[in-house]
Amino acid sequence: MRTLLLALFAGASFAADAADHGVRFDSPGVLDLAQHTSDLHSSRYAPLADLAATEAAEILAAPSIGVDQPVLKFSEDEYGCKPEARTCAREHERALLALTRGAVVREGTRLTLKSAGAAVTFSDWTLPETRTADGDSGKHWYLGALAGSGYWRVEVQFGHDAPGNFLINPQSGKVAFVHNGSDVVASSPDGLYLLTFNPDNPPVTLRVAALDAAGPRVELQCNAGDGHESIEFKGWHGVESFDLTLVPRARSRLVHALPMRLTRAGGVWTLAGANAGEWLACWLP
C-alpha cells in the first residue's frame, strides 16, 4: 500500500503507470481510502468539544448506516441491468460515455479519462490460476459523474473481492480509491466530502476526504479505541458534520455505546462527545 504522501504526486505518474498496466488502487499517486493501516502521521489532533445531552440521545437513537446501504450504487444498479448482463451494461455505459463528448472513451478493455491535468487509463486484467494460488480479475465500468463534486466514477469488479470505485478529479486527473461493498462509504449532502471505514477490520480507521477542485485529499483520519471497539455511522448532520457511535466488542474497556459528532468549521474538524478523545484519536493533516 502507498502512503498518503504519494497522493500528492503529479499526474505524470498516472500516465506512466496507465501506459503499461492501467491504474490500480496501489498505483503510485492513487489515494487509497480503503487502506487499513494508519498512514496519516500528524501532530495536529482534532480539537475537542462538548456534546449536549439531547444531541447525544438523538445520535444513539438514530439508525446505523452500514455496508448494506451503499451510497455509491453498484454498476448493475446504476445501469438497471441484471448481474453479469454484459450487453446491457455496455449499452448503458455507452450512453454515459457519449455525455462526456470524448473526455472518457473506451477502447476494448481499456477506459481512458482525459482530464485537463493528465490522462488516466484503466485496463481490465486477468490473473490466471496456478497450482499454489487462485486466479483473480478486474473489470472496469464508467458510471458517470458524481453529484456535487463532478468527479468521474469508475467501478472495478474484482474476481475475489467486493467491488471498488475510482474517483477521478476531471481537472487534475488525481485519483482516489474506495472499497465500495465491504466498507461504509458515505458522501456528504453536497457531495464534497466522502467518509469511509471498514467496521469489521479492527482497529477501525475512519477517513474523510475532500472531493473539491484541489482534491481528492484526506482532511480527517480517526482511529477507534485499542482494537476492541468498532464504529457505527449514524449519518451526515449537515454538509460539514456527521454523527457516529463507538461500540464495544469483546474484551473492550468501553461499557456502552459512545455517541460522537464531528463538525468542520473554519477549515478545522472538531470532535464532540463525552470523553470522546479518550476513545477516538482524530488527526488533521
Steps between C-alpha positions, in 0.01 A plus 500: 500500500607853431518774763292814495801696382484325162158655441678833449704380202440665165274350235800386297531193722151392391589522133810283540317234695193506274712454186619163629233341717231757569434671830431279803427576866869455589638700206732790586300815561167331576350604834389166645215583739449127562847458646464335839814614677538852632700711255438855618793600718412831658540677832177697444218339693142606428386735779244368747161643592199418716194321364161600638305222672209541258732467199668193651159337550400577140819342368450184706140470380584554132524191277846386393601518135703196402652329199159364397384854420763616249492867404706424191276253318650204318517503121210256451280730712618817328442344158184310597652175373499151647833374638735379226277654230795632302309604187259708707788655693690591183194676361450707814869580529504608135226753572695643794818517294319698231412767758871568559553607135826312467641572844446136600545230237500122490729303272424134554606413853650844572330811636683832461394817679653813354512763772654842459798386708572149378348203322407213731456152355340194661560163339313175564731225620500129574738311728498130407463234767815308592571189704571714806264799457148580388449711193348847512372768265395861475240650265423870478180695431449874460212617720482870418572806714425528871240755604653804666869441438471404134771236552496221244425156641636169376400173665740208510350154548747257654478126455550425872419821686228762541486764224695822526455849360759731354411869535682726256530878516405610145729802518823362647466127435571417865347168605357358822389141564221380730397141570129527432327188629716394793551850646253763615523776237282809550513833319391827660170653380687740270727225367821680597606264781527123508513300823624142493599225744483123544302420818610136506875542476637620837660725594250706300639789297254766382591757236328805359621612158429830328376466143543863401691662215835438675415147621477220558681535831456378857375771736440282804608157622379331818609175665251330730597378846760230548368243254212377715255764381319569175321795342138535397425781256182692585489730199601849390367782714523773237762543230797530741395290798434132561403273788629165616513273802794304631380154603680241713611158375614206707762592765437872454538734798214705356181421691235640264468669161654847494331764276721752318467781249774631273452847357707712263514874564760747382679222315551291818318184609392486867412184695209531744395238755539404864859377545514460121869582487580201718344258251532657157832647386443744214776672306503792259752508213 
